[in-house]
Amino acid sequence: MKNLETLAREYREIQAEIKTLKEQADAIKQQMIAKMDKLNSEVETAGEFTVRWGAYQSTRFDTKKFKEAQPELYSEYVTQTVATRFTVS
């Protein structure tokens, strides 16, 4: 079984690779977005793929504003949770 230092080193190396791959994926994504913008299109078929790029609308609850406007009601419905966190630094 590998020791903790070896595992931590491997973990950090893999995280660095993931970061590099994400940067590469983001660059390709920006190229595709630029092509979609140039075509003035929200949906394009590219071989077996369907590429979509466009705005959408969502509705979200503004908890900060609600807390400021109705602090008593907010505190009545707020709940606390316990979570775990893993870091390697």
VEXLOLUM-947880 format. One record per residue (C-alpha): residue in one letter; x, y, z. Coordinates in steps of 0.2 Angstrom, whole numbers, padded with zeros to 4 digits, always signed. Each point is the difference from the previous one (the first is absolute). Layout:
# residues N
aXYZ
...
END
This chain:
# residues 89
m+0000+0000+0000
k+0007+0017-0005
n+0004+0013+0014
l-0010+0016+0003
e+0014+0011-0008
t+0000-0010-0016
l-0019+0000-0001
a+0000+0019+0003
r+0013+0003-0013
e-0009-0011-0013
y-0016+0009+0004
r+0008+0017-0003
e+0007-0006-0016
i-0017-0006-0006
q-0008+0016+0005
a+0013+0010-0010
e-0004-0011-0015
i-0019+0003+0002
k+0003+0019+0001
t+0010-0001-0016
l-0013-0010-0009
k-0014+0011+0006
e+0010+0015-0007
q+0002-0009-0017
a-0019-0004+0000
d-0004+0018+0004
a+0010+0006-0014
i-0009-0012-0012
k-0016+0005+0007
q+0004+0019-0004
q+0004-0005-0018
m-0016-0009-0002
i-0010+0015+0008
a+0009+0012-0012
k-0005-0011-0015
m-0018+0000+0006
d+0000+0019+0002
k+0008+0002-0017
l-0014-0011-0007
n-0013+0010+0011
s-0007-0017+0005
e-0006-0008+0016
v+0000-0018-0006
e+0012-0008-0012
t+0002-0018-0005
a+0018-0006-0001
g+0000-0018-0006
e-0007-0011+0014
f+0000+0016+0012
t-0013+0013+0003
v+0008+0016+0006
r-0011+0013+0009
w+0005+0018+0006
g-0012+0012+0006
a-0008+0009+0014
y-0013-0007+0012
q-0009+0007+0015
s-0001-0007+0017
t-0008+0005+0016
r+0009+0000+0017
f-0004+0005+0017
d+0010+0014+0007
t+0003-0006+0018
k+0011+0015+0004
k-0014+0013-0004
f-0013-0011+0009
k+0011-0001+0015
e+0002+0019+0001
a-0018+0003-0003
q-0007-0014+0011
p+0013-0005+0013
e-0012-0009+0012
l-0008-0010-0014
y+0016-0004-0007
s+0007-0007+0016
e-0016-0010+0003
y+0004-0010-0016
v+0019+0000-0001
t+0008-0017+0004
q+0018-0004+0003
t+0009-0015-0007
v+0016-0009+0003
a+0012-0004-0014
t+0017-0007-0002
r+0014+0009-0010
f+0015-0008-0008
t+0016+0010-0004
v+0018-0004-0005
s+0011+0016+0002
END
